[in-house]
Amino acid sequence: MHPIEDAMAQSYLSHSRAILALGLPLIGSHLAGMMLHVTDTVLMGRYGVAELAAVTLAGSCFFIVFILGSGFAQALMPLVAVAIGKGDETEVRRDARMALWLSLGFGLAIYPVFWTSGTWLLALGQEPAVARLAHDFLRIAGLGMVPALLVMALKSYLSALGRTQVVLWVTLAAVLVNLALGWMLIFGHWGAPELGVRGAALATLTVQWVTFAIMAVYAHFQPSLRRFGLFTRFWRIDQDALGRVFRLGWPIGMTGLAESGLFAGASLMMGWVGTVALAAHGIAMQVAALAFMLHLGLSNAATVLVGRASGAGDVRALRQIAWAAIGLSMGLCAMGIALFLSLPFTIIALFLDTTKPESPEILALGTRLLALAALFQLGDAMQVMALGLLRAIRDTRVPMWAAAFSYWGVGIPASALLGFQFGQGAEGIWLGLCIGLLFASTSLMTRFWARAPRA
């Protein structure tokens, strides 16, 4: 190998190692974060059908609002990374404080939506009994929006500083605490009162506040982080930093909302196809979501490392890191596609009681959807990677419009046409999702390479 080519190969290898060192703990924390919701679902499934439906509905509502408000927290990751690359520790502190301010403000401002949830859930046509239980859950769990967003901001802050291990371990601990508290408060074990859905909400709320407290103490008192003085004179407003975080963050929140809406719309259309289709869709989507967490973790790592290179003005490293991250994500895609195509029946069967009479039909459809998930994963992986790379170079507004058009101008219409107009049913809806995600990945990747600085 030519010396120059050898040096480039070694450079890509070192960048890949750096991405994995940051990304693997983040992947673990994202998967653990999913388990927080899974534990609530499992516990409520053992408690009652109406209660399970209510917590599922309320959890979806909470998540959509959280995604919208988390844009400011997510904006902190590239901002801190760029500041570190420039060697400007003062800017790290300024941006982090204002991201916490904005997250706190959004969490407080949005609480009336949760307090009045019973009214608007009934207006949306939900069953009165389910709406009442969901209302009970959201009035309590809604108080957790503030700590949930603050935790997200601290995760971004610590991840950008390379402290991804603590993010992983704190998230794993939160899953275990949530499971224990939920078991105690939902069912009335260990001397606690039996609170049902309110117990689930109290458990979640407690875990969110405890998680925030632990991460805040770590961020403030950890010896190597004390120099940033994160909470020193926290009450002082910084208009420049506030504007910087707001301008970068609100398009991130809107992009996440548009993407969540794409999948919510697909689930709604799947319900029109039938109960079996909705069940198979739910299982296949869970599998796809697990695979997505791998690429989301790599995307976060790419945001940090590309942001640092951008702040340092190292154009060559910036482009090499981007290519290394894309290559790693494509490698994971190849493994996922091989798994989905070779073991679809086995994977779907893990989520089913195969003795039930409807199981064979769900298995057959789920197997076909998982084959489409191979194509789905490719588009989903590349669009989240492109968004992460674009955030690293502080480009979020145009990507917001590009993503929203891809999801709602291409994906949803394609799903509706293929699923119903062309009679392809569930498979058509999923193919439409694939088209929308592939359109998003193409347009967003094109945007990044057009905007990325050149040597």
N, C-alpha and C positions, 0 to 999 in steps of 0.2 A: 504494500500500500504506500502511496506517495506520502511524504511527511506531512504535507498540508491536510490531505484527506484523513490521515491518522489523527492529527490534532483535532480536526472537526468531529470525528467520530468519538474521541475521548470527551470533547466538550458536550456533545449531545448526551453521552452516557452519564456524565456528572450532573447535567441538568435533570435527567430522568430520575437519578437517585434523589436529588433534592426535592423534586415534585412528589415522589413516593414517600419520602421522609415526612413531609408536611401533609400529604394527601391521605395516607393510610389511617392515621388517627382521626382525621376529619370524616372519612368514610365510616369508620366505626361509630363516631358520635352521631352522624346522620341516621345510621341504622338503629342505634340506641334510641334516638329521638322518635323514630317510628314505633318502637316498642312501648313508649309511653302511652300511645293511643291504643295499641294492641292490648295492653293490660286492662285498660278500662273496658274495652269491648269484650274481652274474655270474662271478666268479672261480672259485668252486667248481663252477659248471655246466660250466666248461671243464676242470675237473680230473677229475671222476668223478661218476657218478650216485649211488652210495652215500654219497659224501662230501657231495654237495649235499643229499641227504635228511637226513643227520645234522646239518649246519650249520643247515638250515631248522628242524628239530625243536629243536635246542639253542637257536637264536636265539629261538624262540617261548617256550620255557621261561624263558630269561633275561629276556625282555621282560615276561612276566607278573609275575615277582618284582620287577622294576624298577618297574613301575607301582604295585605295592602299597607299595613303600618310598619312592616319590617324593612321597607325600602331604606329608611334612614340608617338602621343598624347595618344593613348589608353594604351601604355606601361607605361605611367606616373602614371596611377591609382594604379596598384599593387606596383610600385616602391616607391611611396609616402606612401602608406599604410604600407609597410614593414618598411620603415624608421621611421614612427610614432611609430610602434610597438617596434622598438629598442630604441626609444627615441632620435634619431639622427636628429635634426632639420637642421643641416648643410647639410646632405645628401638630405633632402627634397628640399632645395633651389638649390643644385647642379643639381639634376635630373630634376627638373622643368625647370630650365634655358636651359639645353641642349635639352629637349624635344621641347621647344619653338624654339631653334636654328634650329633643324632638320626640324621642321614643316615649318619654314620660308624658309629654303633652298629648300625644296621640292617644295613649292608653287612657288618660283621664277624660279626654273629649269624647271618646267613643262609648264610654260606659252607659249612657242613657239608651243606646241601642239595645244593650243586653237587658237593662232594667225593664224595658217595654217589649221584650221579645214575645211574650204571650200574645199581644195584640197583633203584631205583624205576622207571626206564624199562623194564626187563625186566618188572617187576611189572605195568606198564600195558599189556603186550602188544606192545611194539615188537620189531622184528626184531633178533636178537642182534648182527648185524654193524653195523647202524645205531646200536643202543644203545651199543655199544662206542666207536664213533667220536664219538657225541654226548657220551659220558662223557669222552673225551679232550679234547674242546673245552671242556666246562663246567668241568673241573678248573682249566684255565688262565684261561678267560674269566671265571669266577666271581670271581677276584681283582680283576676290573675293576668289580665292583658298587660298591665303595667310591668310586673316582674318578668313576664314572658318576653316582652320587647327589650327590657333592660338586659336580660340574660343574652338575648340575641346580639345586642350591641357589644357586650363584654366578650362574647365568643368571637366576634369579628375582630375586636381589639387584640385579644390574646393570640388569635390565629395569625394575624398580620405581623405580630412580634415573634412568631415561631413557637408559641406555647400551645401547640395542638394537643399534646399529651394530656394536659390538665383538662382541656375541653372534653376529651374522650372519657376520662375517669369520672369527672363530675356528672356527665350525662348518664353513664352506666349506673352510678350510685343513685341518681334520681329515679331510674326505672325500678330499682329494688325497693326504694322507700315508697314510691307510688303504689307498688303492688302490695306492700305490707299495710300501708294506711288504708288503701281501698278495701282490702280484705276485712280490716277492722271496722271501718265506718259504714261500708255498704251493708254488711251482714250482721253487724253488732257483735263481733267477736271480741275476746279479751276485755270484757267488761264495758265496752263502748255501746252507745245506743245504736239501734238499727235505723240507718238514715236513707238507704236506697240511693236514688240519683243524687240527693243532696250530699250523701257521704262521698260519692265519687267526685263531686265538685269540690268538696272541702279537701279531699286528699290531693287533688290536682293543684288547688290553690296553695296549699301548704308546701308542696314540693317546689312550686315555682318560686315562692318567696325564700325558701331555704337555699335553693340553688343560686338565686341572685346574691344572697348574703355571703355564701361561700366564695363565689367567683369575685365579688367585690372586695372581700377581705384579701383574697389572693392577689388581685390586681393592684391593690394599694400597698400591701405589706411585703410582698415577695421581694427579697433584697435586690435582685437585678432589675426590678421594675419600679423601685421607689423613686428613681431619678426622674421619672415622667410626672410624678405628683398628680396622678389622675383626679383625685378628689380634693386637692388643695384649692381653697377658694372656689368651690364648685358652683356657688350661687352667682358668680359673676358672668354676665352675658357677654358673648363675643360675637358681634354682628357679622363680621367677615366670615368666621368659621361657620356660624349658623347658616348663612346664605350658601356657603360652599357645600355643606352637607345636604341642605334642603334641595338645591338644584340637582345634585347627583342622585339623591335618594328617592324623590317622588316618582321619577320615571321607572326606577327599579320596582317600586311597589306596584305601579300600574301594570308593568310587564308581568309580574307574578300573578296579579289579579286576572289579566287576560288569559294567561295559560291555565289557571285554575278553572276559569269559565269554560275553556275548551273542553276539559275533561268532565265538568259538570254537565255541559250540554250533551256530550256523548252518552253519559249515563242516563240522562233524561230520554234521549232517543232510543236507547237500548230498552228502557222500560216500555216504550211503545211497541217494540218487537215482541216482548213477552217476558214472563218470569224466568224461564230457563235461560234466555239470552242475557238477562240482567245478572243472573247468578254467575254464568260463565264469564261474562264481562268483568264482574267484580274480582273473580279469582285471577284472571289473566292480567288485570290491571295491578293487582297486588304484586304479582311476580315481576311485572315491568317496573313497578315503583321500587322494588328492592334492587333491581339492576341499575335503575336511574341513580340511586344513592352513590354507587361507585363512581359514576361520571361527575356527579355533583361535587364529591370530595376532591377529585382531580381538578375540576374547574376552579374550586376555591383556592387550591394550592397554586394553580396557574395565575390567578388574580394577584396573589401575594407576590410571587416571584417576578412576574412581568411588571407589576407595579413598582417593585424595588428597582428593577432594571430601568424602567422609565424615569424614576426619580433621579437615578444616578447618571442618566443620559447615555447608558450603554446600549446602543441600538442593536449591535450584533447579538448580545446576550438576550435581549428582549425577543428577537425573532427566533433564536435557537430554542429558548424556553417554550415559546408558543408551539413550535413544531414538535418538540419533545412531548408536550402535554397532549397534543392532538394524536401523536403516534401511540402513546400509552392508552388513550381512550379508545382508539381504533382497535388496539390489541385486545382490550377487554370486550369490545363489541364482537370481535371474531369468536372469542370464547363463549360469550352469551348466545350468539347465533347458533353455534355448534350444539350447545346444551339444549336450547329451545327446540331445535329441529330433531335431535336424536332422542330426547327423553320427554316429549310433551305429555304423554299419558301419565307417566310417573309423577311429574311435577304437579299436574292438575289434581291427581288423586290424593295428594298430600292434604288438600284443602277440603276434602269431601268425606262424608260417611257413605261409602260405596254400597251399603246395604239398603239405602233408601231407593224407592222406585224411580225417582227422577234423576238419579245419579248418572246412569248411562248416557242419557241425552246431554246432560251438562258436560260430562267427560268428552263426548264427541265434539261438541261445539267448542269447548275450551281448548281442545287439542288443535283445532283449526285456527282459533284466535292466537294461540301461542306461536304458531308458524308465522302469522302476520306480525307478531311481536318482534320477530327477528328484524324485519324491515323497520318497524316502529322504533326499535332501540337505536338503530343507526342514526335516524333523524333526531331523536330525543337527545342522544349523547352529543352530537355535533352542535345542536342549537344551544345546549347549556354550556358547552365549552366556549362557543363563540361569545355568548353573553358574558362569561367570566373574563375572557380576554378583552372585550370591549370596555368593561368596567375598569380594568386595570389601566387603560389609557384614558379614563374619565369620559367615555362616550356612552351615554345612556338614553338621550332623548330620541334621536333618530332610530336607534335599535328598538325602543319602545313601540314606535309606530310600525316599524317593519315586522316586529313580532306579533303585534295586535292584528295587523292585516293578514299575516300568515295563518294565525289561529282562527280568526273570525271571518276574514274575507275569502279564505281558501279552505281551511280545514273543516269548519262547520258546514258550509254549503256542499263541499265534496262528500261529506258523510251523509248528509240528507239526500243528495241526489243518488249516490250509489246504494244507500241502504233502502230507500223507498221508491224513488222514481225508476231506478233500474232493477229493483227487486232483489238486491243482494243481501238484505237483512243485516244481521249482526256483522258478518264479514265485510259488507260494504261500508258500514259505519267505521270499522277499524281501518279499512283501507283509506277512507277519507282522513282519519287522524294521521296516518302515515304520510299522506300527501301534504297535509298542512305542516307537519313537523319537518319534512324534507325541504319544503319551500322555505321555512324559517331558517333552517340550518344553512341552506345555500345563500340566502340573502344576507344573513348575519356574518357568515364567514367571509363573504365578499366584502362586506362593510369593514371588517377588521383589517384585512390585508390591504384594503385601499387607504385606511387611516393610519395603519401602523407606520411609525417613522422608518426611514430608510437610511442606510449608511451613506 
